[in-house]
Amino acid sequence: QVRLVESGGGFVQVGGSLRLSCTVSGSIFSIDAMGWYRQDGGKQRELVASITKDGSTKYRDSAKGRFTISRDNAKNTVYLQMNNLKPEDTAVYYCNVDFGYGLNSWGKGTLVTVSS
């Protein structure tokens, strides 16, 4: 049984910063890619940023230059530092972990609200 626990969401004003964390616990053999997705209401869930086991990163265009994804493999934790937040960043942010071999798991989500 694997568990993903996210934290760090909240309410922030435009231009503010938040740091999301997602820690994986349970029966873990290995973790490949880790990522953050977001979903705003009825819109489709979209990739915000991802990071491979060797540290290669990928960002959606709107996150480049403002968000930074990182991971601590010893702690099975992935982070998303979000700076210069905008109202359009408001969404529920979900952690996703790829364990390889077709195994994938999602966190329950953490709400980020950016107020103007």
N, C-alpha and C positions, 0 to 999 in steps of 0.2 A: 504494500500500500504506500503510495506516494502522496505527499501533501505539499501544496504550494501556498505560502502565506505572504500576501502583499501588505505593504504599509506605506505611509507617507503621503497619501492623498489628502485633500483638504480644500479650503477656500483661500484664494489669494487674489490680490488686485492685479490689474494689468501691469506688466513689467516685473512682477514678482517672480520668485523661484520656489520650486519644490523638488524634493528628492524622493523618488519612489524606490522601494526595496522589495525584493521577492526572494524568499528563502525556501529552498527545497529540502524536505526531510522525508525520512522513510527508507524503504528498500531501494537504494540507488546503486546501480552498477556503474553507470557512467552517464555523463551529460554531454551532448553535442552542442547544438545551438541553443541560445536563450534569447528571448525577445519580449518586446512590449508592443501590444496592440491597443487600440482604443475604439470605442463605439459611442456615438452620440445619438441617443434616442433610437429611432427606427432606421438609422443609416447603417450601411454595411460596416462590419468591423474591419479596421485598416491597420496595416503594419506601421508602427512608428519608428522602431529601430530594432536591430538584431545584432548579435555578436556570436561568433563561432568559438569553438573551444580554444583555438589558437589566437583569439583576440581580433579577428577581422570583423569590421563593423559595416553596417548598412543603415541608412536613414532615409525616411521619406523626405522629399524636397523641402517641405514646410518646416521640418525639424532641423535641417542642416544649419550649423552655426549657432543654434540655440540649445539643443539637447545633446547630452553625452551619455552613451550607454557604456557600462563597464561591468566586470564580473570578478568575483573572488571565488576561484575554484575550490579553495580550501574550505570555504564556508558554504559552498553550493548556493551562492547568492548573486543575483543580478541587480544592478542599480540603473536608474534613469535620472540623471540630473537635468532638470528643466529650468532654463533661465529665460528671461524676457517673455514671460507667458502672455498669451493673447486670448481674447474671448473665444476664438475659434478652437483653442486647445481644450475647451471644456468638454469632458467626456468621462466615461468609465474606462479606466486603464486596466488592461489584463496582461498578466505575465503568461508567457508560453515557454515550455521547455520541451526540447526534442531530445529524447533519450537514445535515438537511433533505432534501427531494426523496426521502423514504422511505429514506434511508441512515442506518444505525444501527450502532454498534459497542460491543462489551463488552471490558472488561479480563479478566484471568485470575483476579482475586480476591486478596484479602489477608485472612488469618485474624485475627480479634479474639477473644481469650479473656478473659473477666472472671471472676475467681475470688473466691469468698466466703470 
